[in-house]
Amino acid sequence: MAAHFRARGQDGYPVRVRLGPDTIEDPAALATLELPTPGGIVYLGDIAEIRQIQTQPRVTRENLQPTINVIGYREKAPISYLDAQVEAVLADMDLPGGYAITRMGEVTHMNETFSRLGGALGLAFLLLYFALVVAFRSWAGPVMIMTAIPLAFIGIPWGMLLAGQTFSMPANMGMILMSGIVVNNSILLIDFIDAARRSGSGLTDAVEQAIRLRTRPILMTAFSTIAGMLPIALELAVGLERLSPLAVVAITGLFISTFLTLAYVPAIYFWIETFKIRLMS
């Protein structure tokens, strides 16, 4: 500290004198630095050897292991896209013995979240199946209903591509929302067919009645949900860009799956019941 700057009502500020960056990085310039001594002024190069040495300015550890942190920031590119590029670069990198590369930060949190979400979805489908078994008193009925869920995923890639969105956690939430609506639509069809058959209608007539009478409420449910999601998908308010993938997934998935469900669920029901009748005859 060369001096101490004092200000009224304050403790003051220390004054430090430093060389410029050009002088600090130039060994020849440092050698000509004058130093006052009892015997007079001498040059730093006369009493010291000046050389550049690369060293780690700070020691960091993770789980008691020394680490070298390489920190990167992204602006608009999706983290999944950047992670794929990093994996491609690291795949060809040969590390010496005792060294390892670990990705941390946002990538780690994303992978952990997707892993937990996958487990939660698996448990949800399992509980849904057993709940439908109790409701329909059948093992085949819930299978017919749950096989309609993949139909909801057909329109998602096209919708995300057209909207310029990337797959993210809100998009996952949109898939869960959309799957619930598809299951409800399938339940409406299967329950009406079973009720019509219990009242004495034949298999073909029951299927035709279900399609004719349940199409309107199913379309009303789907299109009302789509209409409610449009402002979020269009990002008409500040902050909705975070939930926009959810709305895009819900809109495109419902639009495609609703029409496919009206054709697929009655068809698979008719095929399974016809197969059961042939086995019993």
N, C-alpha and C positions, 0 to 999 in steps of 0.2 A: 504494500500500500504506500503510495507516494505522498499522499496528503489526506486530510479529512475536511470535507466541505461542510460547514456549519450553517444551519438555517434557523431563523428565529421560531421558537415553538416546536422544533423538531430535534431528533437525536443527531441528525447529520447524515452525510453519505460518504462512504470511503471512496477515495479516488485512486484508481489503479492505472498504471501506465503499461501499455502493451505494445509490442512491435506489430507492424502491419503484416497481413498474410503473405505478401511477397517476400518480406524479410525472413519470416519464420520458416518458410518452405525452402529457402535458398541457403545451403550450408556456407557458400562463399560470403554471402552478406552477413551471416552470423559470425564468421571468423573475424570480420572487421569491426565487431561491436567493441566499443571502448569501455573499459572497466577501471574505476578509480581504485588505486591501491596506495598504501603508505609511501611507496617508492615512486609514485607517479601513475600516469595513465598507461595501461597495457591493453593489447588487443586480446580478445577471447581466443583467437586461433593460436596465440603464442603459449597459452597455458592449458589448453584443452584440445582434445581430438573430437571433431564434429563429424558425425555420420548419421545417416537415416536408418532407423530400425523400425520395422512394422511390428506392432504389438496390439493386443486386445485391450481397448480402453476400459472395458467393464466385464467382469466375470458373471455370467448368468448360469443358473442351474435349474434343472427340472427333474424331480425325483432323485435328487442327489447326483445327477449326471450333468457334467458341463455341457452347455449348449451354445450355439451360435444362432441367433434369431435373425431371420430374413423376413421383414415385414412388407406386405404389399397392400395397396388400397385400390378399390375399384370405383368407377364412376357410374356407368350405366350397364355394363355387361353383366349378365346373370352369373351368379357364383358357380352354378353347375357347369356352365360353358368354360369358365376360367379353370375350374378344377380339372376338367377333361384335358385342357391344354397343358396344365402342370403335370398331370400324370404321364402324358405323352413325352414330355421333356425329361422327366425323372426316370422313365423306363430305360433310357439309353445311357444313363449316368453310372459310371463305375466308381464306387466308393472304396477307399482304403479300409483295411481291417480296423474294427472298433468304431466305425462311424455308421450312423443311420440317419434317415430323413423321416421326419414326422410332420404331418400337416395339422395345424391347430387353428383355433379361432372360429370364424364363421362356418368354415367347411365342417369342422367337427360337430358344431351345434346342429347344423343341417342334417348330417348323417344320423346323429342320435335322435333327432326329432322324427325323421322319417322311419327309423327303426321302431321307435315306440308307437308311432301312428300305425305302422303295419301290424304290430301285435294287437293294438286296440281294435283295428278293423277285423282281424281274424276272430277275436273274442266276440265282437259284435255280431258277426255272421253266425257264429256258433249259437249264441243265445237267441238270435232271431230264428234260426232253424227250429230249435226246441220249442220256442214259443208258438211257432206256426204249427208244429206237430200237435201240440195240445189244442190249439184253436180248431184245426181241421180234422183232428182225430185220424190222421193219416200220415204215413211216411213219404208217400209220393207227392202229395199236394205241395208241401213246402219246397220240394226240389223243383217242381215246375215253376213256382213263384220266384225262387232265387236264381234260376237260370236266366231270368230276364234281366238281371243286374248287368251282365256284360254288354247288353245292348246299349246301355247308357253311355258306355265308353267309346262307342263308334264315332260319334260326332265331335268328341273333345279335341282330338289333334287338329281337325280342320278349323274349328272355332278358335283355338289358340293361335294357329298360324295366321288366320285372317285378321285377328285382332292384334297381332304382334306381341302377344304375351308369352311368358315363359312359365314352365311348370314350377310351382312354388307351394308353400304351405297353404295360402288361401285357395289355390286351385285344388289341393287335397280336400279342404273343407267343402268346396263346391261339389266334389265327387260324392262325399258322404251325404250332403243334402239331396243331390239328384238321385242317389241310390234309394233313399227313403221314399221319394215320390214314386219312383218306378215300382218299388215293392207294393206300395199302396194301390197303384193302378192295377197291378197283377192280382192283388187280393180281391179287388172289386169284381174282376172278371171271373176268377175261379169261384168265388163265393156265390155269384149269381148263377153260374152254370150248375153248381151243386144244388142250389135251392130249386132251380127249374127242374132238375132231374128228380128231386125228391117229391115234387108236385105231380110227377107223372109224365113229363116231357121226355122225348127221346134224346139220345146223345146229340144228333145233328141239329135238331130243333133247339135244344138248350144252348148250344154253342152259337147258333145264329141269333137267338134272342139276346144273348149276352153282348154280342158285338153291336147289335142294333140299338139296344137300350142303354148300354154303358159307355158308348163312344162319346156322347155329349158331355156327361159329367167329367170324364177323364180329360177331354180336351179343355174344358173349362178350368180344371185344376192346373193343367200344364201351362196354358196361355196366361192365366192370371199370375202365376209365378214368374213367367217370362216377362210380363209387363212390369211387375214390381222390381225385377232385376235390371231392367234397361237403364235407369238413371245411374246405377252403380257401374254397369259395364261401360257407359259413355263418359264416366268420370265427370259428372256435372257439378260436383262440389269439391272443394279443397279437401284432400285427405282420402278421397275415394279411390285414388290410384292403387292404394294398398289392397283394397278389396275387389278391385276390378277383375283379377283372374278368377275369383270365386264366382262372380256374376257371369263371366264369359263361359265358364265350364257349365254352370247351371243352365244357361240359355241354350247353348248349342247341344248339350247332352239331352236335355228334355225335349227339344224340338225333334231330334232324330229318334230318340228312344220311344217317345209317345206313340208315333205311328208304327214303329216296329213292334211294340208291345201289343198293340191291337191286333196284329196279324200273327205274331209268334206265339203268345201265350195260348190263345184258343187252338192253334194248330198243334202245339205240343201236347195240350190237354187231350185233344181228339185222338192223337196218335197213341198216347199212353193208354187211354181208356179202351181204344180199339184193340190194342195188344193184350190187355188184361182180359177182355171178353173172349179173344181167340184162345188164350191159355185155359180159360175156364170151360170152354165148349169142347 
